[in-house]
Amino acid sequence: MTNQVKVSIRHLYKIFGDDPATAMEAVRQGTSKADLLENQNHVLGLRDINVDIRETEITVIMGLSGSGKSTLIRHFNRLIEPTAGEVCLDGENILEWDEARLRQMRRETMSMVFQKFALLPHRTVLDNAGLALATRGRKRKEYEAEAERWLERVGLGGLGGQFPHQLSGGMQQRVGIARALTSNAPIMLMDEAFSALDPLIRTDMQDLLIELQAELRKTIVFITHDLDEALKLADHLVILNDGAVVQQGEPQHILLNPADAYIADFVADINRARVLRARSVMRTDPVDGEIAGEIDHNDNLESVIEKAEGALSPRFRVMRDGKPVGTLLMSDIMRALVPRKTDHAA
Amino acid sequence: MATYDGVFDALGLRTWCDASSNDGPMSMADLMAETGSDDASAASLRDLPFPSLDALHEACGAIPQTRDLTLGLEQGFLAIRDGLRIVIDPLTQPLSWMLSDMIWMMTSTPWWIVIPVLLLLSFLVARSWKVVGFVAATLGLLAFIDHYEPAMETLAIIFVCAFICVLFGVPIGIAMSRSDRMQRIGIPILDMLQTLPPFVYLIPLIFLFSVTEPKLYGIAIILYAIVPVIRLTDLGIRLVDQSVVEAADAFGMTSRQKLFGVQIPLALPNIMAGVNQTIMMSLAMVVIASLVSAPGLGVLVLRGIRNLELGVGLVAGFGIVMIAILLDRVTKAALARVDASQSSR
């Protein structure tokens, strides 16, 4: 379950303003964001961010608008320079790299998908999909087959000759994803990739991403402001508020153990029965009593309740890869469905 | 006694004033003042003159008159003229050759070659038969009323000048879009070029070159007409969707790839609008430039004014309008074609 750390962000600060260095000193000495804006007219964008991105996982960075999530993702490929801190790719600090090395990394190691698609309007869909390869100096003939293959894979086969404006928003973003995949980079940065799409198309795209990920095992950093989307996609969830990480960890864990009132509020409106899974609620210590049936560890609570037909007494054996790993009690399910109120006092 | 005598006396500058007093030749105003009745000594506050150079000169001879200022400017210009000529003359000589060759080519080639070539050219640029038909009708009409040759001369001058404007204007515009400092320096110069009355361009040029040289009007036209193409190239590149530029960065494009692969293609509608404006402004200037021997329809307009030949002037003016519409339609059609391929924005 614990994969190699691919990208690691250490003590990252970003301050916007004319003289970030001086402001940085003040922040280190404990000036708050509001004071910094009031007294020095600098905006504290990100404050002491520490995040590990693990290989082949989807790390979702979630926060409301203004929380600094889009700023944060642009530090991964240095589209924005941090004021202080480190960004390490496979253990190397990319902030020490020169222009050429950085460019090579952007071409071959990290690809990006944008909220507003950001396709080149004057080039065909095929040329857009092959952009990364064309940028590396490949001829059209060489990247054509590769681009065509990925367009096919995201469901746009045969549309290569169209121009982006002839496609719908959802299709344009499929081109955006094909463009990122064609570059064959192991890391994919997705900046609110689905936020500009209709809810139905958004669900489609999420399913497409999950499907692609099962096959390709990329390292994905996904930015969103939508908690449902975050919970659906995340292997590792990072919640950002006001430029600082409030809580990070396994989404199920965050849902059951919110770190503070902000997170508790945040997750209060979620359909917990659909999001929580048997493995997060089950008991691993042996429980006596009759077993009513077997369920998979990844089943959500909704399906378990359905299986129990509303009865409160049955117990289920939780199975993982054919072996029992724990027991699930209906009373625990009921308890898990109610958000914890105690934390509100904090 | 002059009004400001007291001021200089009070400051103790009287001796300095009188010592270096040099009364130049008497000006008309002086003469008028002297011959006028001399009972204006009842100085009231109402008649207090503004302390201008002339008024102060009256009180103190050491202060120069305003006419010395203009004279000094003229002498200064004449002093550097020869040096300037040595530099500018060879630099601009190709312009003279281009202009005279182009005029020669378009007027001495038989009409039945020139007109089809122009039609083909407008088709290549506009890709629209309607526009080509309009061009054919316009040229046919101008030729029918025997204005073919001046029209061709005017077109030749515009082709050469607009070409040079684009050749220099687009790179300057690109440079301005890439550096804020370049833009800060460039914009006031462009503002000046644009607001300077067209006739003023001609004044220093007449002193620099002989009036018979084509480059004289060529430079005046280029200086006047280059402004919009620079401005709109700069603006166009700055207006390119930043998210697309960011994507280009994120995929590791070099700044060269970004410029030629993203920024210029996306700024093309704006650049084309600049080219259209540049052509229109060269046409406006080519008429004024006929004052300094630019051939073409402007000469006929000038003749209409000079000799009060109403008909000649009006018909030539009408011809200029026809050519203006023709050039505008062709370049607008090209602009629309570029726009259509990126209508997503």
Interface residues (C-beta under 8 A of the other chain):
Chain A: N77 L79 R103 Q104 M105 R106 R107 E108 M110 S111 M112 F114 Q115 K116 A118 L119 L120 P121 H122 L131 A132 T135 R136 F163 P164 H165 R179 S183 L189
Chain B: D241 S243 V244 E246 A247 A248 D249 A250 F251 G252 M253 T254 Q257 G261 V262 P265 L266 S341 Q342 S343 S344 R345
